Amino acid sequence: MWTKDRVLEDAKKRDVKYIRLCFTDIHGTIKNVEIPINGLEDALDNKVMFDGSSIDGFARIEEADMYLRPDVNTWLILTFENSMYGKVARLICDVYLPNGEPFEGDPRFILKKNLKAMTKMGYDKFKIGVEPEFFLFKHDANGEITLDFNDHGGYFDLAPVDGAETCRRDIVLELQKLNFSMEASHHEVAPSQHEINFEFNDALEACDQLQTFKLVVKNVAKRHNLHATFMPKPIQSVNGSGMHTNCSLTNQNGDNIFYDKTKPYQLSDDCQYFLAGIIKHARSFTAITNPIVNSYKRLVPGYEAPIYVAWSDANRTAMIRIPSVREKATRTEIRSTDPAANPYLAMSVILAAGLDGIKHKYDHVKPISENLYQLNRDSREALGVENLPENLKDAVKAFKSSSLMKETLGEHVFKKFISAKEKEWSEYRKIVTPWEISHYLKAL
């Protein structure tokens, strides 16, 4: 465990000259206040203030002053940012008000709050493992980002080592320098699409790592004269990028409570209740797990993305899959989440939905073995299978009607998020797209 004194000693020993005090806004964007090394002690004494009114979704102008409280256990030397002047480090911070109270609009605080609610129910850890996908695109001669593929590989292909494979390998090696535990990396289905999987970790630490992961990916890609994007669907004719989220709960002894060898599928009653909660609230939390207009260009038939609210132990057309491994590795894999999501908020709503199922002992939901892509709507409805929202407008409508989402995120973020997303949809629906021009301009 890190302490203030250990951080100061390490900074001196390793020639740190610059520190990034990082936090995350409600949209999942990483923000930071930058300080030179002589300001580190004040930062560790929680004396660094910033203007919250300038951060979208944070405070109003009359309540702008906010303080950053670094979590010393997130002290990290950013090896990919080393300069000739000395090393660069980061600390992830919680956001506090001048009165010493945590800011209710801080996504990291919201996840902590929901984890605390979990422990009150008798569970110890919410463990997650994420599988973020991303694209690597070329720059043109002027350095502008293009949609040109960097490779034309497919699933698990070994692309030419002078291109995508080298970049992805360098990303993994850079992450290892930061002591990240990566499970695997590989080429994904679409050209220039890649996936790097995280080992299971406590939810808070996993979300912190995911935010840092995105920085590493973008910085290493830039070294290779490539642009890395976590946009869910940058190219309409190929698969989009998801972020499958594997979840489990442990008890105070560290046992995975989702496993019970005496039950059907070797899934415990709590696991079945958790699944039922996810299914019940899936449409309501999709605005958080798939938060932008572009998210819904991925959630369409024909590109392997899950669009039907169901679970299965094998069927990949369902939104939730139970991988075949059991005992300690028993988990629910939520396949609809995409990498545009704010991880702290996404894990909060997933956890809250599952815990709601446990708390109220929702009826077990039968798994679906049929290929849902091949069934028509009437057949799916006969099986009790709903669609995920088809666009951001419908997702926000479902989100607005959910008392659980309001309770989970708090009134501040609940209202700010709705306002921001309604504005986003309003702006989008006014755009005349190239598709409309090509279909209607000459014909009408």
C-alpha positions in Angstrom: 0.0 0.0 0.0 1.2 3.5 -0.8 1.3 6.3 1.7 2.0 10.0 1.3 5.6 9.6 2.5 6.2 6.6 0.1 4.9 8.6 -2.8 7.2 11.6 -2.0 10.2 9.3 -1.6 9.5 7.4 -4.8 9.0 10.7 -6.8 12.4 11.9 -5.6 14.1 8.5 -6.1 12.8 8.1 -9.7 13.4 11.8 -10.8 9.7 12.6 -11.3 9.4 16.3 -12.4 5.7 16.5 -13.4 2.4 15.0 -12.1 -1.0 14.6 -13.6 -3.9 14.8 -11.2 -6.5 12.9 -13.1 -10.3 12.6 -12.7 -13.2 11.6 -15.0 -16.2 13.6 -16.1 -19.7 12.1 -16.5 -19.1 11.3 -20.1 -16.0 9.2 -19.3 -13.5 11.8 -20.6 -10.3 11.9 -18.6 -9.4 15.3 -17.2 -6.4 16.4 -15.4 -4.7 19.2 -13.4 -1.0 19.3 -14.1 1.5 20.3 -11.4 5.3 20.4 -11.1 7.0 18.3 -8.6 7.2 21.1 -6.0 3.4 21.0 -5.8 3.2 17.2 -5.0 3.1 17.6 -1.2 0.3 20.1 -1.4 -1.6 17.8 -3.7 -1.2 14.9 -1.3 -2.5 17.2 1.4 -5.7 17.7 -0.7 -4.9 21.4 -1.3 -5.3 21.4 -5.1 -8.4 23.2 -6.3 -10.0 23.5 -9.7 -13.0 25.2 -11.4 -15.7 22.6 -11.6 -18.0 24.9 -13.5 -15.8 24.4 -16.6 -16.3 20.6 -16.6 -19.4 19.4 -18.4 -21.9 17.8 -16.0 -20.1 19.1 -12.9 -21.0 22.2 -10.9 -22.9 25.4 -11.7 -20.9 28.6 -11.9 -22.0 29.7 -8.3 -20.6 26.5 -6.8 -17.5 26.2 -8.9 -14.7 25.5 -6.4 -13.8 21.9 -6.1 -10.8 20.0 -4.6 -8.9 17.0 -5.9 -8.0 14.3 -3.3 -5.4 11.9 -4.8 -5.8 8.2 -4.1 -2.2 7.4 -3.2 -2.7 3.8 -4.3 -3.0 5.0 -7.9 0.5 6.5 -8.0 2.0 5.5 -11.3 5.0 6.6 -13.3 3.8 7.1 -16.9 6.7 5.5 -18.8 5.2 6.4 -22.2 5.4 10.1 -21.3 9.0 10.3 -20.1 10.8 13.5 -21.3 14.3 14.9 -21.3 13.4 16.9 -18.1 12.4 13.9 -16.0 9.6 11.4 -15.4 5.9 12.1 -15.5 3.6 10.5 -12.9 -0.1 10.4 -12.4 -2.5 10.2 -9.4 -6.2 9.4 -9.9 -8.3 11.7 -7.7 -11.6 11.9 -6.1 -13.5 15.2 -6.3 -14.6 16.9 -3.2 -16.5 20.1 -2.3 -15.0 22.9 -0.2 -17.1 21.7 2.8 -15.2 18.4 2.8 -18.0 16.3 1.4 -17.5 14.1 -1.7 -18.9 15.6 -4.9 -22.0 13.6 -5.9 -21.3 14.1 -9.6 -17.9 12.4 -9.5 -18.3 9.1 -11.3 -15.6 7.5 -9.2 -17.5 8.4 -6.0 -20.7 6.9 -7.6 -19.0 3.6 -8.1 -17.6 3.6 -4.6 -21.1 4.3 -3.3 -22.5 1.3 -5.1 -19.7 -0.9 -4.0 -20.4 0.1 -0.4 -24.1 -0.8 -0.9 -22.9 -4.2 -2.2 -20.8 -4.8 1.0 -23.8 -4.0 3.1 -25.6 -6.9 1.4 -22.8 -9.2 2.6 -20.6 -9.4 -0.5 -16.9 -8.6 -0.5 -15.8 -7.8 -4.0 -17.4 -7.0 -7.4 -14.8 -8.5 -9.8 -14.8 -7.5 -13.4 -12.7 -8.3 -16.5 -13.2 -6.1 -19.6 -12.4 -6.8 -23.2 -12.1 -3.4 -24.9 -11.9 -3.3 -28.7 -10.5 -0.5 -30.8 -9.5 0.4 -34.4 -6.2 1.6 -35.7 -6.5 4.0 -38.6 -3.8 5.7 -40.8 -3.0 9.4 -41.0 -2.8 11.1 -44.4 0.2 13.0 -45.7 -0.9 16.1 -43.8 -1.2 14.2 -40.5 -5.0 14.2 -40.6 -6.9 11.1 -39.3 -8.4 9.0 -42.1 -10.7 5.9 -42.1 -8.0 3.9 -44.0 -7.4 0.5 -42.5 -3.9 -0.2 -41.2 -4.3 -3.9 -42.1 -6.8 -6.2 -43.6 -6.5 -9.0 -41.0 -9.4 -10.9 -39.5 -10.2 -12.7 -36.3 -7.0 -13.9 -34.6 -5.0 -13.3 -37.8 -1.3 -12.6 -37.6 -1.1 -9.3 -39.6 2.2 -8.1 -41.1 4.6 -7.5 -38.2 5.6 -4.1 -39.5 2.0 -2.7 -38.9 -0.8 -3.6 -36.6 0.9 -6.5 -34.8 3.9 -4.3 -33.9 1.7 -1.5 -32.6 -0.5 -3.8 -30.5 2.6 -5.6 -29.2 4.1 -2.3 -28.1 0.9 -1.3 -26.4 0.9 -4.6 -24.4 4.6 -4.2 -23.5 4.0 -0.6 -22.4 1.2 -1.7 -20.2 3.4 -4.3 -18.7 5.9 -1.6 -17.7 3.0 0.0 -15.8 2.5 -3.4 -14.0 -0.9 -4.0 -15.7 -2.0 -7.7 -15.8 -3.1 -8.4 -19.3 -4.8 -11.7 -20.1 -4.4 -11.8 -23.9 -4.4 -9.6 -27.0 -5.4 -10.4 -30.6 -6.7 -9.1 -33.9 -10.5 -8.8 -34.0 -13.0 -9.6 -36.8 -12.8 -6.3 -38.7 -9.7 -5.0 -40.5 -7.5 -2.8 -38.3 -9.6 -3.9 -35.2 -7.9 -5.2 -32.1 -8.7 -6.4 -28.6 -6.7 -6.5 -25.4 -8.2 -8.3 -22.4 -7.7 -7.4 -18.8 -7.4 -10.0 -16.0 -10.1 -10.0 -13.4 -9.8 -7.2 -10.8 -11.8 -5.3 -8.2 -14.2 -3.0 -10.0 -12.7 0.3 -8.9 -9.1 -0.7 -9.7 -10.3 -2.1 -13.0 -12.0 1.1 -14.0 -8.9 3.1 -13.0 -6.8 0.8 -15.2 -9.2 1.1 -18.1 -8.9 4.9 -18.2 -5.1 4.6 -18.1 -5.3 1.9 -20.8 -7.0 4.2 -23.2 -4.3 6.8 -22.8 -1.6 4.2 -23.4 -3.3 2.9 -26.5 -3.7 6.3 -28.0 -0.1 7.4 -27.2 1.5 4.3 -28.5 -0.6 4.3 -31.6 0.6 7.9 -32.2 4.2 6.7 -32.1 3.4 4.4 -35.0 1.8 7.3 -36.9 -1.7 5.7 -36.3 -4.8 6.9 -34.7 -6.5 4.6 -32.1 -10.2 5.1 -31.6 -12.7 3.5 -29.2 -15.6 4.8 -31.3 -18.1 1.9 -31.3 -18.9 1.9 -35.1 -16.5 4.0 -37.2 -17.1 2.0 -40.4 -20.6 0.9 -41.3 -19.8 -2.2 -43.4 -17.7 -4.0 -40.7 -18.1 -5.1 -37.1 -18.2 -2.4 -34.4 -16.1 -2.3 -31.2 -17.6 -3.6 -28.0 -16.3 -4.0 -24.5 -17.6 -7.3 -23.2 -17.7 -7.0 -19.4 -17.2 -10.2 -17.3 -18.6 -9.9 -13.7 -18.7 -12.0 -10.6 -19.3 -11.4 -6.8 -17.2 -12.8 -4.0 -18.0 -13.4 -0.3 -15.9 -12.5 2.7 -13.9 -15.7 2.2 -13.0 -14.8 -1.4 -15.3 -17.5 -2.8 -17.1 -16.8 -6.1 -20.7 -16.9 -5.1 -22.0 -17.4 -8.7 -20.8 -21.0 -8.6 -22.8 -23.9 -7.1 -22.1 -27.4 -8.5 -25.5 -28.7 -7.2 -27.6 -26.2 -9.3 -28.6 -26.3 -13.0 -25.7 -25.1 -15.2 -23.7 -25.0 -11.9 -25.0 -21.5 -11.4 -26.0 -20.5 -7.8 -29.4 -19.0 -7.0 -27.6 -15.6 -6.4 -26.2 -15.8 -9.9 -29.6 -16.5 -11.4 -31.1 -13.6 -9.4 -28.2 -11.4 -10.6 -28.9 -12.5 -14.2 -32.6 -11.7 -13.8 -31.8 -8.3 -12.5 -29.6 -7.5 -15.5 -32.3 -8.7 -17.9 -35.0 -6.7 -16.1 -33.0 -3.4 -16.2 -31.0 -3.9 -19.4 -33.1 -1.4 -21.5 -32.9 1.1 -18.6 -29.1 1.0 -18.2 -28.2 0.9 -21.9 -28.0 4.7 -22.2 -25.1 4.4 -19.7 -23.4 1.3 -21.2 -23.9 2.5 -24.8 -23.9 6.3 -24.3 -23.5 8.0 -27.7 -25.5 8.2 -31.0 -22.9 6.0 -32.7 -23.3 3.2 -30.1 -26.6 2.2 -31.8 -25.0 1.9 -35.2 -23.1 -1.1 -33.6 -26.3 -2.6 -32.0 -27.8 -3.8 -35.3 -28.3 -7.3 -36.8 -25.6 -8.8 -38.9 -22.4 -7.8 -37.1 -22.2 -10.1 -34.1 -23.3 -7.4 -31.7 -25.9 -8.5 -29.1 -29.2 -6.7 -29.5 -31.6 -9.1 -27.7 -32.0 -9.1 -23.9 -31.5 -12.7 -23.0 -28.8 -15.0 -21.6 -27.3 -18.3 -22.7 -24.5 -20.6 -21.7 -23.3 -20.8 -25.3 -25.4 -18.8 -27.6 -23.6 -15.7 -28.7 -26.7 -14.0 -30.1 -27.8 -13.3 -26.5 -26.8 -10.2 -24.7 -25.4 -12.2 -21.7 -23.3 -15.2 -22.1 -22.1 -17.6 -19.3 -18.6 -18.8 -20.4 -18.1 -22.5 -20.0 -15.5 -22.3 -17.2 -16.8 -22.8 -13.6 -15.8 -22.6 -10.0 -13.6 -19.5 -9.4 -14.0 -18.4 -13.0 -17.8 -18.6 -13.1 -19.0 -15.2 -14.4 -21.6 -13.4 -16.4 -20.3 -11.8 -19.7 -22.4 -8.8 -20.6 -21.7 -8.3 -24.3 -23.7 -5.2 -25.1 -21.4 -2.7 -23.4 -19.1 -0.6 -25.6 -15.9 1.3 -25.0 -17.5 4.7 -25.3 -19.0 4.1 -21.9 -17.8 5.9 -18.7 -16.5 2.8 -16.9 -17.3 4.0 -13.4 -20.9 4.6 -14.3 -21.3 1.5 -16.5 -20.0 -0.8 -13.7 -22.3 1.1 -11.2 -25.5 0.4 -13.2 -24.6 -3.2 -14.0 -23.8 -3.9 -10.4 -27.0 -2.2 -9.2 -29.2 -4.1 -11.7 -27.7 -7.4 -10.6 -28.0 -6.6 -6.9 -31.6 -5.5 -7.4 -32.3 -9.0 -8.8 -30.7 -10.6 -5.7 -32.4 -8.3 -3.3 -35.9 -9.0 -4.7 -35.2 -12.6 -5.7 -36.5 -12.1 -9.2 -37.7 -15.3 -10.9 -35.0 -17.2 -12.7 -34.9 -16.5 -16.4 -34.6 -19.5 -18.8 -31.6 -19.5 -21.1 -32.1 -19.1 -24.8 -30.6 -21.7 -27.1 -32.2 -20.5 -30.4 -30.3 -18.3 -32.8 -32.1 -15.0 -32.0 -30.9 -13.4 -35.3 -32.9 -15.9 -37.3 -36.2 -15.4 -35.4 -38.7 -12.8 -36.3 -40.0 -10.3 -33.7 -43.1 -12.4 -32.9 -41.0 -15.5 -32.3 -38.7 -13.6 -30.0 -41.5 -12.0 -28.1 -43.1 -15.5 -27.6 -39.8 -16.4 -25.9 -40.1 -13.3 -23.7 -37.0 -11.7 -25.4 -37.0 -7.9 -25.7 -34.8 -5.8 -28.0 -32.3 -3.4 -26.6 -33.1 0.2 -27.5 -32.6 1.0 -31.2 -31.3 4.5 -30.8 -30.1 7.0 -28.2 -33.5 8.6 -27.9 -35.2 5.3 -27.0 -32.4 4.5 -24.6 -32.7 7.8 -22.8 -36.4 7.4 -22.6 -36.0 4.0 -20.8 -33.3 5.4 -18.6 -35.5 8.4 -17.5 -38.3 6.1 -16.4 -36.1 4.0 -14.1 -36.1 4.8 -10.4 -33.2 2.3 -10.0 -31.0 4.4 -12.4 -31.8 7.6 -10.5 -31.0 5.9 -7.2 -27.8 4.3 -8.5 -26.3 7.4 -10.1 -27.8 10.1 -7.8 -30.0 12.9 -8.8 -27.2 15.2 -10.0 -25.7 12.8 -12.5 -29.1 11.4 -13.5 -30.4 14.9 -14.5 -27.1 16.1 -16.0 -26.8 12.9 -18.1 -30.3 13.1 -19.4 -29.9 16.8 -20.3 -26.6 16.1 -22.2 -28.0 13.1 -24.1 -31.2 14.9 -25.1 -29.1 17.7 -26.5 -26.9 15.2 -28.3 -29.9 13.5 -29.9 -31.4 16.9 -30.8 -28.2 17.9 -32.6 -27.9 14.6 -34.4 -31.5 14.5 -35.7 -31.0 17.8 -37.5 -28.0 16.5 -39.6 -28.6 15.7 -43.2 -26.5 12.6 -43.9 -24.6 11.5 -47.0 -27.0 8.5 -47.1 -30.0 10.8 -47.5 -28.3 12.8 -50.2 -27.4 9.7 -52.2 -30.9 8.3 -51.9 -33.1 11.3 -52.4 -31.3 14.3 -54.0 -31.6 13.0 -57.6 -34.7 10.9 -57.1 -37.0 13.6 -55.8 
